[in-house]
Amino acid sequence: MSRTLTWVLLTLLLILQSQLWIGRGSLPDVMRQQQQLAQQRQENLQAQLANQRLLAELRDLREGQEMIEERARREVGMVKSNEIFVQLSR
């Protein structure tokens, strides 16, 4: 009886140890997941910064005509009706 109990306990101990080192939730698995979490947090931070930039640009486009005028002047060469366009050549 005691010999059987010893083998059962040793088997349980081996199973628990194997789960600790190679199973789901093992130390290497936890380390890998922590690295993935850190990488995902970094990607989330970059995405948040990009979203903030886009939101600021969207707000400028919705609220201000200055950005629209600036783009039209720079990209298309537009001028207002009461302005005089002067081109300097070098």
VMD Tcl script that builds the backbone (N, CA, C; Angstrom):
set m [mol new atoms 270]
animate dup $m
set s [atomselect $m all]
$s set {name element resname resid chain x y z} {
  {N N MET 1 A 0.817 -1.194 0.000}
  {CA C MET 1 A 0.000 0.000 0.000}
  {C C MET 1 A 0.858 1.253 0.000}
  {N N SER 2 A 1.861 1.338 0.890}
  {CA C SER 2 A 2.702 2.529 0.958}
  {C C SER 2 A 3.571 2.674 -0.290}
  {N N ARG 3 A 3.944 1.542 -0.865}
  {CA C ARG 3 A 4.751 1.570 -2.080}
  {C C ARG 3 A 3.923 2.135 -3.245}
  {N N THR 4 A 2.664 1.755 -3.323}
  {CA C THR 4 A 1.761 2.244 -4.353}
  {C C THR 4 A 1.516 3.738 -4.162}
  {N N LEU 5 A 1.311 4.145 -2.922}
  {CA C LEU 5 A 1.099 5.553 -2.623}
  {C C LEU 5 A 2.323 6.382 -2.997}
  {N N THR 6 A 3.500 5.866 -2.743}
  {CA C THR 6 A 4.737 6.555 -3.100}
  {C C THR 6 A 4.830 6.739 -4.610}
  {N N TRP 7 A 4.519 5.700 -5.371}
  {CA C TRP 7 A 4.577 5.796 -6.831}
  {C C TRP 7 A 3.528 6.764 -7.370}
  {N N VAL 8 A 2.355 6.763 -6.775}
  {CA C VAL 8 A 1.303 7.687 -7.200}
  {C C VAL 8 A 1.742 9.123 -6.940}
  {N N LEU 9 A 2.287 9.369 -5.760}
  {CA C LEU 9 A 2.752 10.723 -5.425}
  {C C LEU 9 A 3.919 11.159 -6.312}
  {N N LEU 10 A 4.837 10.270 -6.601}
  {CA C LEU 10 A 5.951 10.594 -7.497}
  {C C LEU 10 A 5.451 10.887 -8.913}
  {N N THR 11 A 4.472 10.119 -9.355}
  {CA C THR 11 A 3.897 10.348 -10.680}
  {C C THR 11 A 3.216 11.706 -10.737}
  {N N LEU 12 A 2.450 12.040 -9.708}
  {CA C LEU 12 A 1.807 13.349 -9.651}
  {C C LEU 12 A 2.831 14.473 -9.619}
  {N N LEU 13 A 3.903 14.259 -8.877}
  {CA C LEU 13 A 4.966 15.259 -8.801}
  {C C LEU 13 A 5.616 15.455 -10.179}
  {N N LEU 14 A 5.864 14.387 -10.889}
  {CA C LEU 14 A 6.448 14.486 -12.230}
  {C C LEU 14 A 5.504 15.198 -13.195}
  {N N ILE 15 A 4.218 14.879 -13.100}
  {CA C ILE 15 A 3.235 15.543 -13.971}
  {C C ILE 15 A 3.201 17.036 -13.692}
  {N N LEU 16 A 3.171 17.412 -12.422}
  {CA C LEU 16 A 3.146 18.833 -12.066}
  {C C LEU 16 A 4.426 19.545 -12.497}
  {N N GLN 17 A 5.550 18.899 -12.325}
  {CA C GLN 17 A 6.815 19.502 -12.749}
  {C C GLN 17 A 6.881 19.658 -14.260}
  {N N SER 18 A 6.368 18.660 -14.985}
  {CA C SER 18 A 6.399 18.763 -16.444}
  {C C SER 18 A 5.499 19.901 -16.906}
  {N N GLN 19 A 4.363 20.095 -16.246}
  {CA C GLN 19 A 3.490 21.220 -16.596}
  {C C GLN 19 A 4.186 22.537 -16.304}
  {N N LEU 20 A 4.931 22.593 -15.231}
  {CA C LEU 20 A 5.633 23.822 -14.870}
  {C C LEU 20 A 6.687 24.187 -15.907}
  {N N TRP 21 A 7.361 23.215 -16.481}
  {CA C TRP 21 A 8.471 23.515 -17.384}
  {C C TRP 21 A 8.109 23.479 -18.857}
  {N N ILE 22 A 7.142 22.630 -19.257}
  {CA C ILE 22 A 6.868 22.532 -20.694}
  {C C ILE 22 A 5.405 22.665 -21.060}
  {N N GLY 23 A 4.502 22.686 -20.131}
  {CA C GLY 23 A 3.082 22.719 -20.447}
  {C C GLY 23 A 2.546 24.130 -20.624}
  {N N ARG 24 A 1.229 24.185 -20.758}
  {CA C ARG 24 A 0.551 25.478 -20.882}
  {C C ARG 24 A 0.680 26.207 -19.548}
  {N N GLY 25 A 1.102 27.465 -19.616}
  {CA C GLY 25 A 1.323 28.226 -18.392}
  {C C GLY 25 A 2.694 27.980 -17.792}
  {N N SER 26 A 3.568 27.314 -18.557}
  {CA C SER 26 A 4.913 27.048 -18.060}
  {C C SER 26 A 5.729 28.335 -18.038}
  {N N LEU 27 A 6.867 28.289 -17.399}
  {CA C LEU 27 A 7.709 29.480 -17.311}
  {C C LEU 27 A 8.125 30.014 -18.679}
  {N N PRO 28 A 8.579 29.164 -19.613}
  {CA C PRO 28 A 8.904 29.698 -20.943}
  {C C PRO 28 A 7.685 30.278 -21.661}
  {N N ASP 29 A 6.529 29.656 -21.474}
  {CA C ASP 29 A 5.304 30.142 -22.098}
  {C C ASP 29 A 4.926 31.506 -21.536}
  {N N VAL 30 A 5.046 31.682 -20.242}
  {CA C VAL 30 A 4.742 32.967 -19.612}
  {C C VAL 30 A 5.703 34.041 -20.108}
  {N N MET 31 A 6.970 33.715 -20.222}
  {CA C MET 31 A 7.962 34.686 -20.720}
  {C C MET 31 A 7.635 35.095 -22.159}
  {N N ARG 32 A 7.264 34.122 -22.984}
  {CA C ARG 32 A 6.920 34.408 -24.375}
  {C C ARG 32 A 5.694 35.312 -24.436}
  {N N GLN 33 A 4.704 35.025 -23.615}
  {CA C GLN 33 A 3.503 35.844 -23.607}
  {C C GLN 33 A 3.778 37.257 -23.090}
  {N N GLN 34 A 4.686 37.391 -22.141}
  {CA C GLN 34 A 5.061 38.721 -21.654}
  {C C GLN 34 A 5.750 39.524 -22.757}
  {N N GLN 35 A 6.589 38.868 -23.551}
  {CA C GLN 35 A 7.230 39.544 -24.672}
  {C C GLN 35 A 6.200 39.965 -25.710}
  {N N GLN 36 A 5.250 39.097 -25.987}
  {CA C GLN 36 A 4.192 39.434 -26.940}
  {C C GLN 36 A 3.357 40.602 -26.428}
  {N N LEU 37 A 3.091 40.624 -25.139}
  {CA C LEU 37 A 2.320 41.708 -24.541}
  {C C LEU 37 A 3.065 43.030 -24.652}
  {N N ALA 38 A 4.363 43.019 -24.376}
  {CA C ALA 38 A 5.160 44.241 -24.490}
  {C C ALA 38 A 5.182 44.736 -25.933}
  {N N GLN 39 A 5.324 43.819 -26.884}
  {CA C GLN 39 A 5.333 44.195 -28.299}
  {C C GLN 39 A 3.973 44.754 -28.706}
  {N N GLN 40 A 2.896 44.130 -28.260}
  {CA C GLN 40 A 1.553 44.605 -28.595}
  {C C GLN 40 A 1.297 45.978 -27.991}
  {N N ARG 41 A 1.782 46.216 -26.780}
  {CA C ARG 41 A 1.626 47.536 -26.158}
  {C C ARG 41 A 2.362 48.598 -26.963}
  {N N GLN 42 A 3.547 48.262 -27.464}
  {CA C GLN 42 A 4.311 49.206 -28.281}
  {C C GLN 42 A 3.565 49.512 -29.579}
  {N N GLU 43 A 3.026 48.475 -30.212}
  {CA C GLU 43 A 2.265 48.674 -31.444}
  {C C GLU 43 A 1.011 49.506 -31.174}
  {N N ASN 44 A 0.358 49.259 -30.041}
  {CA C ASN 44 A -0.827 50.040 -29.675}
  {C C ASN 44 A -0.473 51.508 -29.469}
  {N N LEU 45 A 0.667 51.761 -28.841}
  {CA C LEU 45 A 1.100 53.138 -28.609}
  {C C LEU 45 A 1.363 53.853 -29.936}
  {N N GLN 46 A 2.017 53.161 -30.866}
  {CA C GLN 46 A 2.270 53.755 -32.180}
  {C C GLN 46 A 0.966 54.016 -32.923}
  {N N ALA 47 A 0.028 53.100 -32.816}
  {CA C ALA 47 A -1.269 53.281 -33.474}
  {C C ALA 47 A -2.029 54.453 -32.846}
  {N N GLN 48 A -1.939 54.597 -31.530}
  {CA C GLN 48 A -2.597 55.722 -30.863}
  {C C GLN 48 A -2.008 57.049 -31.321}
  {N N LEU 49 A -0.683 57.108 -31.463}
  {CA C LEU 49 A -0.043 58.337 -31.937}
  {C C LEU 49 A -0.476 58.664 -33.359}
  {N N ALA 50 A -0.527 57.643 -34.203}
  {CA C ALA 50 A -0.972 57.860 -35.583}
  {C C ALA 50 A -2.427 58.319 -35.607}
  {N N ASN 51 A -3.266 57.729 -34.764}
  {CA C ASN 51 A -4.668 58.140 -34.694}
  {C C ASN 51 A -4.796 59.582 -34.220}
  {N N GLN 52 A -3.994 59.973 -33.253}
  {CA C GLN 52 A -4.043 61.349 -32.763}
  {C C GLN 52 A -3.657 62.330 -33.865}
  {N N ARG 53 A -2.620 61.976 -34.632}
  {CA C ARG 53 A -2.218 62.844 -35.740}
  {C C ARG 53 A -3.340 62.968 -36.768}
  {N N LEU 54 A -3.960 61.837 -37.107}
  {CA C LEU 54 A -5.046 61.858 -38.083}
  {C C LEU 54 A -6.255 62.636 -37.557}
  {N N LEU 55 A -6.556 62.483 -36.280}
  {CA C LEU 55 A -7.669 63.232 -35.698}
  {C C LEU 55 A -7.404 64.732 -35.708}
  {N N ALA 56 A -6.156 65.118 -35.437}
  {CA C ALA 56 A -5.814 66.542 -35.473}
  {C C ALA 56 A -5.956 67.084 -36.891}
  {N N GLU 57 A -5.507 66.327 -37.866}
  {CA C GLU 57 A -5.636 66.764 -39.254}
  {C C GLU 57 A -7.112 66.820 -39.667}
  {N N LEU 58 A -7.885 65.845 -39.241}
  {CA C LEU 58 A -9.312 65.836 -39.544}
  {C C LEU 58 A -10.016 67.033 -38.912}
  {N N ARG 59 A -9.649 67.342 -37.677}
  {CA C ARG 59 A -10.225 68.500 -37.000}
  {C C ARG 59 A -9.880 69.782 -37.743}
  {N N ASP 60 A -8.634 69.880 -38.196}
  {CA C ASP 60 A -8.225 71.055 -38.966}
  {C C ASP 60 A -9.016 71.164 -40.263}
  {N N LEU 61 A -9.215 70.033 -40.925}
  {CA C LEU 61 A -9.960 70.051 -42.188}
  {C C LEU 61 A -11.426 70.415 -41.973}
  {N N ARG 62 A -12.000 69.956 -40.880}
  {CA C ARG 62 A -13.404 70.241 -40.617}
  {C C ARG 62 A -13.612 71.681 -40.145}
  {N N GLU 63 A -12.718 72.164 -39.312}
  {CA C GLU 63 A -12.931 73.448 -38.657}
  {C C GLU 63 A -12.304 74.620 -39.397}
  {N N GLY 64 A -11.168 74.413 -39.970}
  {CA C GLY 64 A -10.455 75.554 -40.504}
  {C C GLY 64 A -10.306 75.526 -42.006}
  {N N GLN 65 A -10.542 76.675 -42.599}
  {CA C GLN 65 A -10.335 76.821 -44.036}
  {C C GLN 65 A -8.859 77.045 -44.345}
  {N N GLU 66 A -8.082 77.392 -43.318}
  {CA C GLU 66 A -6.664 77.680 -43.549}
  {C C GLU 66 A -5.931 76.482 -44.137}
  {N N MET 67 A -6.209 75.311 -43.639}
  {CA C MET 67 A -5.515 74.124 -44.145}
  {C C MET 67 A -5.934 73.845 -45.590}
  {N N ILE 68 A -7.206 74.019 -45.877}
  {CA C ILE 68 A -7.681 73.798 -47.243}
  {C C ILE 68 A -7.037 74.808 -48.185}
  {N N GLU 69 A -6.992 76.067 -47.754}
  {CA C GLU 69 A -6.366 77.101 -48.581}
  {C C GLU 69 A -4.884 76.807 -48.796}
  {N N GLU 70 A -4.221 76.409 -47.723}
  {CA C GLU 70 A -2.788 76.118 -47.829}
  {C C GLU 70 A -2.528 74.998 -48.826}
  {N N ARG 71 A -3.300 73.936 -48.734}
  {CA C ARG 71 A -3.121 72.831 -49.680}
  {C C ARG 71 A -3.445 73.256 -51.105}
  {N N ALA 72 A -4.506 74.011 -51.275}
  {CA C ALA 72 A -4.887 74.445 -52.617}
  {C C ALA 72 A -3.814 75.353 -53.207}
  {N N ARG 73 A -3.252 76.229 -52.403}
  {CA C ARG 73 A -2.193 77.120 -52.894}
  {C C ARG 73 A -0.930 76.335 -53.251}
  {N N ARG 74 A -0.555 75.432 -52.378}
  {CA C ARG 74 A 0.694 74.690 -52.566}
  {C C ARG 74 A 0.576 73.661 -53.689}
  {N N GLU 75 A -0.486 72.888 -53.695}
  {CA C GLU 75 A -0.578 71.768 -54.629}
  {C C GLU 75 A -1.137 72.160 -55.988}
  {N N VAL 76 A -2.057 73.102 -56.023}
  {CA C VAL 76 A -2.726 73.431 -57.277}
  {C C VAL 76 A -2.340 74.819 -57.777}
  {N N GLY 77 A -1.774 75.647 -56.896}
  {CA C GLY 77 A -1.398 76.998 -57.294}
  {C C GLY 77 A -2.576 77.957 -57.350}
  {N N MET 78 A -3.595 77.723 -56.533}
  {CA C MET 78 A -4.778 78.571 -56.554}
  {C C MET 78 A -4.520 79.889 -55.832}
  {N N VAL 79 A -5.203 80.934 -56.278}
  {CA C VAL 79 A -5.157 82.246 -55.631}
  {C C VAL 79 A -6.582 82.736 -55.465}
  {N N LYS 80 A -6.772 83.637 -54.501}
  {CA C LYS 80 A -8.097 84.212 -54.286}
  {C C LYS 80 A -8.385 85.232 -55.383}
  {N N SER 81 A -9.641 85.614 -55.486}
  {CA C SER 81 A -10.042 86.510 -56.569}
  {C C SER 81 A -9.442 87.918 -56.411}
  {N N ASN 82 A -9.160 88.360 -55.205}
  {CA C ASN 82 A -8.615 89.707 -55.025}
  {C C ASN 82 A -7.098 89.707 -54.832}
  {N N GLU 83 A -6.439 88.612 -55.119}
  {CA C GLU 83 A -4.978 88.511 -54.953}
  {C C GLU 83 A -4.299 88.600 -56.329}
  {N N ILE 84 A -3.032 88.980 -56.264}
  {CA C ILE 84 A -2.206 89.021 -57.464}
  {C C ILE 84 A -1.120 87.986 -57.306}
  {N N PHE 85 A -0.988 87.133 -58.297}
  {CA C PHE 85 A 0.031 86.080 -58.260}
  {C C PHE 85 A 1.308 86.598 -58.912}
  {N N VAL 86 A 2.399 86.523 -58.169}
  {CA C VAL 86 A 3.697 86.957 -58.693}
  {C C VAL 86 A 4.622 85.766 -58.646}
  {N N GLN 87 A 5.221 85.429 -59.787}
  {CA C GLN 87 A 6.137 84.322 -59.848}
  {C C GLN 87 A 7.541 84.873 -60.040}
  {N N LEU 88 A 8.442 84.477 -59.167}
  {CA C LEU 88 A 9.830 84.900 -59.262}
  {C C LEU 88 A 10.644 83.755 -59.818}
  {N N SER 89 A 11.473 84.058 -60.774}
  {CA C SER 89 A 12.342 83.015 -61.330}
  {C C SER 89 A 13.775 83.334 -60.974}
  {N N ARG 90 A 14.540 82.343 -60.791}
  {CA C ARG 90 A 15.943 82.535 -60.385}
  {C C ARG 90 A 16.875 82.118 -61.477}
}
mol reanalyze $m
mol bondsrecalc $m
mol representation Tube
mol addrep $m
